[in-house]
């Protein structure tokens, strides 16, 4: 991108973090998610954008807050997040899963890392909202893997500069591994991804529904096959949306 185009792009956005939440049938929990975000002690939050992938828009119909941006988009996390990013007015995008809770100081931490100049994107460590000790092993593994590869996953609350995201062309329209693919492109360009050593707390519902061992081994298999070149379309057959 030329210096003029980069300056023009940056002038379109105002300082602030746009939180983009792709949802599918989250009507029962969405207001709690919004209330938590509003309670975070930071002026850095610019807007909350909820992007519903359901044809009947059940989640956005349940939202009580008047100042939340409501959108509908074709089902698919990548499509929904790209739609939200296109509408965002902040200079930093934070992609948040509906079952993930940010640490209390998340916004100033994101702001300081994005203002640092060394990083174009980042994420947090993964925490799981359960007392079961087996999940502490999962958390440690994810922390090790993330630091080794510098490739965080979507449930770690990925954030990225808006102008940089637009320059990349957003998430690739694939049914799975869209987060890994995006982080891979950033690494290929030689740009830096920061990992903030604080945990977001994510629901372990998928592990609990499918079984901890099965879910963990399945995830490892999918990651390995993706690295080996198996297409996301084929991998999606082994992953329930």
N, C-alpha and C positions, 0 to 999 in steps of 0.2 A: 504494500500500500504506500503511495507517495505521501510526502510530508503534508501536502495540501489536503489530500483526501482524508488522511488521519486526523488532521485538525478539524476538518468539516464534520467528521464522524463524531469526534469527542464533543463538539459543540452541541450535538443533538441531545446529549444526556446530561442530567444534573447529578451532582454528587449524592450518593445514597445507594442503598442496597435494595434491589427488587427481589423479593422472595417468590419463587415460582413453584407451585405445588401441583403436580399432576395427580388427579384423583380418579378413582373408579369405585362407585358405591361406598363412599365414606361419609354418608349423611349423618350417621350417629356420632361421629367423632370430630367432624371438621370444625365445629364451633370451639371445641376445646383447643384444637391446634391454633386457631386464630387468636384466641384469648391468651395462650401462652406466648405467642409472638408479640402481641401488643404489650405484654407485661415485662418484656425484656428491657432493662434500663439502658436505652441507647437512642440517641437522635439519628443514628445512621440508617435506621429502617425507613425506606422511602415508600414502599407499597407492598401489598400482598396480592399476588395474582393466583387465582385458583382456576385450573384448566381441567374441565370435566370431559372424560372420554366416553361417558355413557350417553346413549341416544336420547334418553329421557331427562338427562341433566339432573338426576336426583340429588347429587351432592350440592351443586350450586343453588338449587332451590331451597336447601335447608339452611343456607348461610343467613345469620341474623344481622351481621355487621354491614352497615350501609356503605362503608368506604373501602370495601374489598372489591378488587377487580374480578368479575366473573366472566369466564370464557368457556366455550365449547370447542372441541377439536376432535378429529377422527381418533378413534381409540388406538393407543400405542404410546408408550412413555416418551419415546423420542419425538413423535409428532406433537404430543401435548406440550412438552417442554420447549420445543422450537416455536410453537404458537405463542406461548407465554413470553418467551424471550423477545419475539418480534414486537410485542406490545409494551415491553418494559421501558421505563423512562429513567431508571437509575443507571449509574455508570458501572455497577457491579451486579452480577446475577448470582443468586443463591438458589440452587435446585434442591428442594427439600421433599423427602417422602412424607406422606401424610401420617405415618406411624413413627416418625423420628422426632425426638425432642432435642433442641439445641441447649448447650450449656448457657448459663446465665450471662456470661460475658462474651457470647459468640459474636455479636455485632461489632463491638470495638476491636476484637481480635481480627475479624475479617478485614475491617477497615484499615487497621494498621499494616497488615500483611499486603494488602493491595496497594497501599500508598508507599510501601517500601521501595518499589521499583525493580526489585530483583525477581519478583514472581508474577506470573500471568494468571495462575489458577491455584487452587488448593482444596483442602478438605480437612476433616477432623479424624481423630481416632474413633473406632467403633466400640460402642458399649451396648449391651443387651439388657433389657429391662426384666431381669429375673434373678432370683437368688440361687438358682441351680448352679452348682460349682462347675459342671461340665461346660457351661457357657463362658467361664473365665478362660478356659483353654482356647475357645474360639476367638475371644477378644485378643489374647496374646498372639495367636497365629496371625490374625488380621493385621495387628500392629507391626509384626515382623515382616509380613509380606509387603505391606504398604511402603515401609521404609526401604526394603530391598529393591522393589520394582519402581517406586514413585508413581504407582498407578492406583489411586483410590477408586473405590466403587461408589455407586450412587447412594447407597444407604449411609455413606460417610459425609453427606451434605456437601457436595461439590460446589465451589464458587469460582467465578471466573470474570475477568474484565469484559464488559459488554462489547467494547469495540473489537477486542481480540476474538471473542466468540463469533461476532458477525464476520470478521475476516476469515475465520476458519470455515464458515458456512454452516455453523451449528452442528447439532447431532446428526449423524448419518441415520437415514430412515431404515432401521433394521429392527427386528422384533426382540432382540436380546443383545447384550454386550455393547449397547450404545455408549455407555459410560467408559468402558475399557477402550473402545475404539477411539473416542475423543481424546482421552488422556494419551493414547499412543501417538496420535498425530502431533500433540503438543511436544512430546518427547522427541519425535523425529525432527522437529524444527529446532531442537536444541534449547527450548525454553524451559523455565523452571516451574515446578509444582511444589508448593509448600504443604507440609502436613503439620497441623496444629496439634500439639500433644495434650489435647483435652477431648474427652469422649462426648459424642452425641449418643443419646440413648434411644435405641431402636427396639421395636417390638420383636420378640422371638417367635411370633405366631406361626411363621412358615416352618421353622424347625420343629415346633411343638406339634403342628398338624401332620407333618410328613415323617417325623422321627429325626432325632438329632443326628444319628450316625448316617442314615440314608441321605439326609439333606446336605450334610457336610461333604460326604463322598461324591454325591452328584454334582455339587458346586465345583469341587476340585476337578472332576472329570470334564465338566464344561469348560473351565478355564484352560485346562491342558489342550483339549481338542481345538479350542479357538486359537491358541498360540500355534498349534500345528497346521492351521489353515482351514479347518472345517467351517463352513459358512454359518452365520448366525441363524439363517432360515432353517437349516437342519438341526442346529442345536436347540432351537425353540421348541421342537417336538418333545424334548425331555424336560421342559420347564413349564410348569403351570403358571399362567398369568393371573 
